[in-house]
């Protein structure tokens, strides 16, 4: 079942204002996710553990299901999550490398 807004926007300006508010919330949530990604790097032993392709596919399958249930097209959700996961893997790789160099000191 698709999510329905309580009341429909009355103008393009209102649509944009609502999108901006959602973007602010998304940024807050992504910052929280980033914090967890940085923490995860400390538990992983090598690059393969960071990249975790099996885990990525598990997350994508779950996202597609949850998206459909929430009224978000899975065809939209999947590429968004793949891009987000890719960016976070890059960040985690950097964090993992930093932690490794810190441990070698």
MDAnalysis code that builds the backbone (N, CA, C; Angstrom):
import MDAnalysis as mda
import numpy as np

u = mda.Universe.empty(315, n_residues=105, atom_resindex=np.repeat(np.arange(105), 3), trajectory=True)
u.add_TopologyAttr("name", ["N", "CA", "C"] * 105)
u.add_TopologyAttr("resid", np.arange(1, 106))
u.add_TopologyAttr("resname", ["UNK", "UNK", "UNK", "UNK", "UNK", "UNK", "UNK", "UNK", "UNK", "UNK", "UNK", "UNK", "UNK", "UNK", "UNK", "UNK", "UNK", "UNK", "UNK", "UNK", "UNK", "UNK", "UNK", "UNK", "UNK", "UNK", "UNK", "UNK", "UNK", "UNK", "UNK", "UNK", "UNK", "UNK", "UNK", "UNK", "UNK", "UNK", "UNK", "UNK", "UNK", "UNK", "UNK", "UNK", "UNK", "UNK", "UNK", "UNK", "UNK", "UNK", "UNK", "UNK", "UNK", "UNK", "UNK", "UNK", "UNK", "UNK", "UNK", "UNK", "UNK", "UNK", "UNK", "UNK", "UNK", "UNK", "UNK", "UNK", "UNK", "UNK", "UNK", "UNK", "UNK", "UNK", "UNK", "UNK", "UNK", "UNK", "UNK", "UNK", "UNK", "UNK", "UNK", "UNK", "UNK", "UNK", "UNK", "UNK", "UNK", "UNK", "UNK", "UNK", "UNK", "UNK", "UNK", "UNK", "UNK", "UNK", "UNK", "UNK", "UNK", "UNK", "UNK", "UNK", "UNK"])
u.atoms.positions = np.array([
    [0.844, -1.178, 0.000],
    [0.000, 0.000, 0.000],
    [0.891, 1.244, 0.000],
    [0.606, 2.187, -0.865],
    [1.410, 3.390, -0.998],
    [1.141, 4.348, 0.159],
    [2.216, 5.017, 0.585],
    [2.066, 6.032, 1.616],
    [1.366, 7.243, 1.007],
    [0.467, 7.843, 1.756],
    [-0.273, 9.000, 1.267],
    [-0.002, 10.168, 2.203],
    [0.294, 11.324, 1.620],
    [0.523, 12.520, 2.433],
    [-0.796, 12.962, 3.055],
    [-0.709, 13.548, 4.229],
    [-1.904, 13.986, 4.949],
    [-2.705, 14.985, 4.114],
    [-2.020, 15.907, 3.494],
    [-2.694, 16.856, 2.614],
    [-1.791, 17.146, 1.422],
    [-2.415, 17.299, 0.293],
    [-1.668, 17.522, -0.937],
    [-1.112, 18.944, -0.954],
    [0.109, 19.095, -1.487],
    [0.679, 20.452, -1.592],
    [-0.162, 21.331, -2.521],
    [-0.191, 22.593, -2.208],
    [-1.006, 23.550, -2.969],
    [-0.207, 24.329, -4.007],
    [1.132, 24.173, -3.977],
    [1.959, 24.921, -4.929],
    [3.306, 24.221, -5.102],
    [4.005, 24.606, -6.158],
    [5.348, 24.081, -6.387],
    [6.267, 24.486, -5.238],
    [6.105, 25.686, -4.730],
    [6.930, 26.136, -3.607],
    [6.731, 25.235, -2.391],
    [5.490, 24.818, -2.142],
    [5.222, 23.927, -1.018],
    [5.825, 22.544, -1.262],
    [5.731, 22.055, -2.493],
    [6.362, 20.776, -2.834],
    [7.859, 20.856, -2.546],
    [8.487, 21.929, -3.006],
    [9.929, 22.087, -2.807],
    [10.279, 22.206, -1.332],
    [9.474, 22.910, -0.573],
    [9.734, 23.056, 0.860],
    [9.641, 21.702, 1.560],
    [8.678, 20.892, 1.168],
    [8.545, 19.560, 1.761],
    [9.719, 18.664, 1.367],
    [10.137, 18.765, 0.126],
    [11.304, 17.989, -0.307],
    [12.537, 18.421, 0.487],
    [12.726, 19.720, 0.660],
    [13.867, 20.215, 1.440],
    [13.823, 19.687, 2.873],
    [12.646, 19.636, 3.461],
    [12.518, 19.115, 4.828],
    [12.871, 17.632, 4.871],
    [12.418, 16.873, 3.874],
    [12.771, 15.457, 3.802],
    [14.274, 15.278, 3.596],
    [14.864, 16.124, 2.756],
    [16.310, 16.044, 2.532],
    [17.082, 16.286, 3.827],
    [16.612, 17.217, 4.635],
    [17.259, 17.476, 5.924],
    [17.209, 16.234, 6.804],
    [16.068, 15.568, 6.831],
    [15.930, 14.343, 7.627],
    [16.796, 13.222, 7.056],
    [16.834, 13.106, 5.734],
    [17.682, 12.087, 5.107],
    [19.156, 12.306, 5.458],
    [19.595, 13.554, 5.457],
    [20.985, 13.861, 5.811],
    [21.269, 13.444, 7.240],
    [20.339, 13.723, 8.148],
    [20.521, 13.324, 9.543],
    [20.634, 11.801, 9.646],
    [19.786, 11.096, 8.947],
    [19.818, 9.630, 8.976],
    [21.096, 9.082, 8.328],
    [21.538, 9.687, 7.234],
    [22.772, 9.245, 6.588],
    [23.988, 9.498, 7.474],
    [23.967, 10.581, 8.224],
    [25.065, 10.850, 9.162],
    [25.109, 9.760, 10.237],
    [23.957, 9.331, 10.710],
    [23.906, 8.249, 11.702],
    [24.416, 6.951, 11.077],
    [24.043, 6.691, 9.828],
    [24.516, 5.481, 9.134],
    [26.035, 5.537, 8.960],
    [26.539, 6.712, 8.607],
    [27.984, 6.882, 8.446],
    [28.734, 6.567, 9.729],
    [28.205, 6.994, 10.839],
    [28.837, 6.714, 12.120],
    [28.938, 5.208, 12.354],
    [27.884, 4.490, 12.019],
    [27.892, 3.036, 12.176],
    [28.865, 2.374, 11.198],
    [28.943, 2.885, 9.989],
    [29.886, 2.348, 8.994],
    [31.316, 2.508, 9.504],
    [31.616, 3.675, 10.058],
    [32.965, 3.890, 10.615],
    [33.243, 2.892, 11.747],
    [32.250, 2.645, 12.569],
    [32.417, 1.684, 13.661],
    [32.626, 0.275, 13.125],
    [31.909, -0.077, 12.066],
    [32.021, -1.420, 11.491],
    [33.428, -1.705, 10.993],
    [34.113, -0.687, 10.512],
    [35.461, -0.875, 9.969],
    [36.401, -1.505, 10.992],
    [36.201, -1.197, 12.250],
    [37.071, -1.727, 13.305],
    [36.884, -3.228, 13.510],
    [35.761, -3.762, 13.094],
    [35.473, -5.176, 13.300],
    [35.859, -6.051, 12.107],
    [36.237, -5.423, 11.010],
    [36.510, -6.175, 9.787],
    [38.009, -6.362, 9.610],
    [38.378, -7.546, 9.174],
    [39.796, -7.910, 9.148],
    [40.500, -7.614, 7.831],
    [39.743, -7.499, 6.735],
    [40.392, -7.269, 5.449],
    [39.436, -6.591, 4.471],
    [39.954, -6.289, 3.273],
    [39.168, -5.592, 2.256],
    [37.931, -6.386, 1.843],
    [38.056, -7.692, 1.738],
    [36.908, -8.528, 1.355],
    [35.784, -8.405, 2.388],
    [36.150, -8.345, 3.648],
    [35.142, -8.184, 4.698],
    [34.456, -6.824, 4.596],
    [35.207, -5.809, 4.181],
    [34.612, -4.483, 4.008],
    [33.666, -4.484, 2.811],
    [34.108, -5.047, 1.722],
    [33.281, -5.043, 0.504],
    [32.059, -5.950, 0.630],
    [32.179, -7.071, 1.280],
    [31.086, -8.000, 1.626],
    [29.989, -8.080, 0.567],
    [30.306, -8.571, -0.634],
    [29.298, -8.589, -1.698],
    [28.044, -9.385, -1.348],
    [28.182, -10.451, -0.577],
    [26.999, -11.206, -0.162],
    [26.076, -10.368, 0.706],
    [26.660, -9.607, 1.607],
    [25.879, -8.731, 2.483],
    [25.208, -7.634, 1.665],
    [25.923, -7.090, 0.682],
    [25.336, -6.051, -0.168],
    [24.078, -6.589, -0.846],
    [24.159, -7.781, -1.415],
    [22.997, -8.344, -2.110],
    [21.862, -8.642, -1.144],
    [22.199, -9.050, 0.067],
    [21.180, -9.285, 1.098],
    [20.461, -7.976, 1.430],
    [21.220, -6.898, 1.591],
    [20.633, -5.587, 1.888],
    [19.747, -5.134, 0.731],
    [20.228, -5.293, -0.500],
    [19.454, -4.857, -1.668],
    [18.135, -5.620, -1.765],
    [18.174, -6.923, -1.557],
    [16.935, -7.712, -1.609],
    [15.947, -7.221, -0.558],
    [16.440, -6.960, 0.634],
    [15.585, -6.475, 1.708],
    [15.030, -5.090, 1.387],
    [15.867, -4.228, 0.849],
    [15.436, -2.873, 0.491],
    [14.336, -2.926, -0.570],
    [14.504, -3.772, -1.557],
    [13.483, -3.889, -2.607],
    [12.137, -4.305, -1.998],
    [12.160, -5.258, -1.085],
    [10.917, -5.709, -0.442],
    [10.301, -4.598, 0.398],
    [11.125, -3.959, 1.224],
    [10.604, -2.896, 2.089],
    [10.123, -1.698, 1.277],
    [10.818, -1.408, 0.185],
    [10.398, -0.300, -0.677],
    [9.012, -0.578, -1.254],
    [8.840, -1.762, -1.806],
    [7.542, -2.116, -2.391],
    [6.437, -2.017, -1.349],
    [6.709, -2.493, -0.146],
    [5.710, -2.444, 0.922],
    [5.360, -1.008, 1.323],
    [6.325, -0.106, 1.173],
    [6.109, 1.288, 1.574],
    [5.581, 2.168, 0.440],
    [5.467, 1.591, -0.766],
    [4.978, 2.387, -1.885],
    [6.071, 3.067, -2.685],
    [7.316, 2.674, -2.469],
    [8.446, 3.197, -3.239],
    [8.796, 2.163, -4.297],
    [8.914, 2.587, -5.532],
    [9.238, 1.656, -6.608],
    [10.597, 1.007, -6.333],
    [10.657, -0.322, -6.293],
    [11.937, -0.997, -6.090],
    [12.981, -0.587, -7.133],
    [12.519, -0.226, -8.340],
    [13.414, 0.220, -9.403],
    [14.052, 1.573, -9.086],
    [13.469, 2.311, -8.167],
    [14.066, 3.555, -7.675],
    [14.955, 3.246, -6.472],
    [14.443, 2.445, -5.559],
    [15.170, 2.156, -4.320],
    [16.509, 1.476, -4.589],
    [16.516, 0.474, -5.462],
    [17.744, -0.298, -5.665],
    [18.926, 0.558, -6.123],
    [18.807, 1.371, -7.179],
    [19.986, 2.155, -7.572],
    [20.394, 3.202, -6.531],
    [19.412, 3.724, -5.794],
    [19.746, 4.678, -4.731],
    [20.587, 3.971, -3.666],
    [20.146, 2.791, -3.245],
    [20.882, 2.055, -2.214],
    [22.239, 1.583, -2.724],
    [22.300, 1.146, -3.988],
    [23.591, 0.711, -4.524],
    [24.593, 1.863, -4.534],
    [24.134, 3.056, -4.913],
    [25.020, 4.225, -4.898],
    [25.452, 4.559, -3.472],
    [24.491, 4.535, -2.539],
    [24.794, 4.840, -1.137],
    [25.763, 3.812, -0.567],
    [25.489, 2.543, -0.800],
    [26.359, 1.490, -0.288],
    [27.763, 1.629, -0.881],
    [27.845, 1.909, -2.180],
    [29.154, 2.090, -2.810],
    [29.946, 3.221, -2.174],
    [29.286, 4.335, -1.912],
    [29.958, 5.469, -1.273],
    [30.392, 5.118, 0.146],
    [29.548, 4.411, 0.871],
    [29.907, 4.022, 2.231],
    [31.004, 2.965, 2.246],
    [31.040, 2.083, 1.262],
    [32.145, 1.118, 1.182],
    [33.453, 1.867, 0.968],
    [33.450, 2.866, 0.092],
    [34.664, 3.669, -0.118],
    [35.107, 4.330, 1.186],
    [34.157, 4.888, 1.914],
    [34.471, 5.522, 3.199],
    [35.007, 4.494, 4.186],
    [34.360, 3.339, 4.233],
    [34.787, 2.298, 5.169],
    [36.174, 1.764, 4.801],
    [36.462, 1.672, 3.506],
    [37.797, 1.233, 3.080],
    [38.849, 2.215, 3.600],
    [38.578, 3.494, 3.478],
    [39.505, 4.510, 3.994],
    [39.657, 4.398, 5.502],
    [38.537, 4.202, 6.187],
    [38.568, 4.070, 7.647],
    [39.318, 2.800, 8.055],
    [39.085, 1.725, 7.339],
    [39.766, 0.457, 7.618],
    [41.274, 0.622, 7.426],
    [41.675, 1.294, 6.350],
    [43.095, 1.536, 6.089],
    [43.700, 2.413, 7.183],
    [42.953, 3.438, 7.596],
    [43.448, 4.330, 8.655],
    [43.629, 3.556, 9.949],
    [42.640, 2.745, 10.294],
    [42.733, 1.962, 11.523],
    [43.906, 0.987, 11.449],
    [44.118, 0.395, 10.294],
    [45.248, -0.514, 10.122],
    [46.571, 0.184, 10.296],
    [46.689, 1.402, 9.766],
    [47.942, 2.129, 9.930],
    [48.128, 2.593, 11.371],
    [47.011, 2.915, 12.052],
    [47.095, 3.294, 13.467],
    [47.577, 2.104, 14.311],
    [47.119, 0.905, 13.963],
    [47.491, -0.288, 14.729],
    [48.937, -0.693, 14.469],
    [49.495, -0.289, 13.331],
    [50.877, -0.627, 12.996],
    [51.862, 0.317, 13.674],
    [51.373, 1.378, 14.246],
    [52.282, 2.355, 14.888],
    [52.786, 1.852, 16.208],
])
